[in-house]
Amino acid sequence: MLQDKDMVNDYLNGLNASLSSYAGYISEANNIELRQTLIELRDQDEIRQRTLYEYAVQKGHYQPAAPASEAAIQQVKSQLNQ
């Protein structure tokens, strides 16, 4: 039987995979109604993903990475602006 942690991780992985796919689907949608529907579905999945992420952190199922230092952030910004 699956444990709570396993179910949360499986659901998060599925949501993350869906979110990764939406950008391609949205950019290739020629029909404006389909495009809008895909955007709405993506937005709903983003909300679900964030809610589940917060649950996983709260329950100790997920440990986020340490925050980046200000120097590291500035370094990435400067690299992206080149």
C-alpha positions as CSV (number, residue, x, y, z in Angstrom):
1,M,0.0,0.0,0.0
2,L,1.3,3.4,-0.9
3,Q,2.3,5.8,1.9
4,D,1.2,9.4,2.1
5,K,4.7,10.5,1.0
6,D,4.6,8.2,-2.1
7,M,1.2,9.5,-3.2
8,V,2.2,13.1,-2.8
9,N,5.4,12.6,-4.8
10,D,3.6,10.7,-7.5
11,Y,1.0,13.4,-7.8
12,L,3.6,16.1,-7.8
13,N,5.6,14.4,-10.5
14,G,2.4,14.1,-12.6
15,L,1.6,17.7,-12.2
16,N,5.1,18.8,-13.0
17,A,5.1,16.7,-16.2
18,S,1.7,18.3,-17.2
19,L,3.0,21.8,-16.5
20,S,6.1,21.1,-18.6
21,S,3.9,20.1,-21.6
22,Y,1.4,23.0,-21.5
23,A,3.9,25.6,-22.9
24,G,4.2,23.6,-26.1
25,Y,0.5,22.9,-26.4
26,I,-0.4,26.5,-25.8
27,S,2.2,27.9,-28.2
28,E,1.1,25.5,-31.0
29,A,-2.7,26.0,-30.5
30,N,-4.2,27.7,-33.5
31,N,-7.7,27.8,-32.2
32,I,-8.1,30.7,-29.7
33,E,-10.7,28.8,-27.7
34,L,-8.5,25.8,-27.4
35,R,-5.6,28.0,-26.4
36,Q,-7.6,29.7,-23.7
37,T,-8.8,26.4,-22.3
38,L,-5.2,25.1,-22.2
39,I,-4.1,28.3,-20.4
40,E,-6.9,27.8,-17.8
41,L,-6.0,24.2,-17.3
42,R,-2.3,25.1,-16.8
43,D,-3.3,27.8,-14.3
44,Q,-5.4,25.3,-12.3
45,D,-2.5,22.8,-12.3
46,E,-0.1,25.5,-11.1
47,I,-2.4,26.2,-8.2
48,R,-2.7,22.4,-7.4
49,Q,1.0,22.0,-7.7
50,R,1.7,24.9,-5.3
51,T,-0.9,23.6,-2.8
52,L,0.6,20.1,-2.9
53,Y,4.1,21.4,-2.7
54,E,3.2,23.4,0.5
55,Y,1.6,20.3,1.9
56,A,4.7,18.2,1.2
57,V,7.0,20.7,2.8
58,Q,4.7,21.0,5.9
59,K,4.5,17.2,6.3
60,G,8.3,16.8,5.8
61,H,7.9,14.9,2.6
62,Y,10.0,17.4,0.7
63,Q,12.9,19.5,1.7
64,P,13.4,22.5,-0.6
65,A,16.9,23.6,-1.5
66,A,18.5,26.3,0.5
67,P,17.9,29.8,-0.8
68,A,20.5,31.1,-3.3
69,S,22.8,33.8,-2.1
70,E,22.4,37.3,-3.4
71,A,25.8,37.0,-5.2
72,A,24.7,33.8,-6.9
73,I,21.4,35.5,-8.0
74,Q,23.3,38.5,-9.4
75,Q,25.7,36.2,-11.2
76,V,22.9,34.4,-13.0
77,K,21.1,37.7,-13.8
78,S,24.3,39.0,-15.4
79,Q,24.8,35.9,-17.4
80,L,21.3,36.0,-18.7
81,N,21.6,39.6,-19.7
82,Q,24.6,39.0,-21.9
